[in-house]
């Protein structure tokens, strides 16, 4: 019986490099120096909104756009 050929994982390094340069302004060298854990933290989706509507209303009450 023949062994299946090893399958290499499909890592999106080209896409990540493009994102690092275009969105984060990193040089290619800086991207390659970034640790995997740090990169995943930078690109992870937020699990909740950074500010809820209620939080915004409280902030607006304390710091209105126009003085009342």
C-alpha positions as CSV (number, residue, x, y, z in Angstrom):
1,X,0.0,0.0,0.0
2,X,1.3,3.4,-1.0
3,X,1.5,6.2,1.6
4,X,-0.4,9.4,0.7
5,X,1.8,12.3,-0.2
6,X,2.2,14.7,2.7
7,X,-0.1,17.7,2.4
8,X,1.3,21.0,3.3
9,X,-1.0,23.4,5.2
10,X,-2.2,26.3,3.2
11,X,-1.0,29.3,5.0
12,X,-2.0,32.7,3.6
13,X,1.5,34.3,3.9
14,X,1.1,36.3,0.7
15,X,-2.2,37.7,1.8
16,X,-0.8,38.4,5.3
17,X,2.3,40.2,3.8
18,X,0.1,42.4,1.6
19,X,-2.1,43.2,4.7
20,X,0.9,44.1,6.8
21,X,2.4,46.4,4.2
22,X,-0.8,48.1,2.9
23,X,-2.9,48.3,6.1
24,X,-0.4,48.4,8.9
25,X,2.5,50.1,7.1
26,X,5.0,47.5,8.0
27,X,8.0,46.7,5.8
28,X,8.3,43.2,4.6
29,X,11.2,42.7,7.0
30,X,9.1,43.9,9.9
31,X,6.3,41.5,8.9
32,X,8.7,38.6,8.9
33,X,10.1,39.6,12.3
34,X,6.6,39.7,13.8
35,X,5.8,36.7,16.0
36,X,2.9,34.5,15.0
37,X,1.1,35.1,18.2
38,X,1.5,38.9,17.8
39,X,0.3,38.8,14.2
40,X,-2.8,36.8,15.1
41,X,-3.6,39.3,17.9
42,X,-3.3,42.2,15.5
43,X,-5.6,40.6,12.9
44,X,-8.1,38.9,15.1
45,X,-11.7,40.0,15.0
46,X,-13.0,41.8,18.0
47,X,-15.4,39.6,20.0
48,X,-17.7,42.5,20.9
49,X,-18.1,46.1,19.8
50,X,-15.5,48.5,21.3
51,X,-18.2,50.8,22.5
52,X,-21.9,50.0,23.0
53,X,-24.6,52.6,22.2
54,X,-25.3,53.0,25.9
55,X,-21.6,53.7,26.5
56,X,-21.7,56.3,23.7
57,X,-24.7,58.0,25.2
58,X,-23.0,58.3,28.6
59,X,-19.9,59.7,26.9
60,X,-22.0,62.2,24.8
61,X,-23.8,63.4,28.0
62,X,-20.5,64.1,29.7
63,X,-18.8,65.6,26.6
64,X,-21.4,67.0,24.2
65,X,-20.4,68.2,20.7
66,X,-21.9,71.6,21.5
67,X,-22.1,73.2,24.9
68,X,-25.6,73.1,26.3
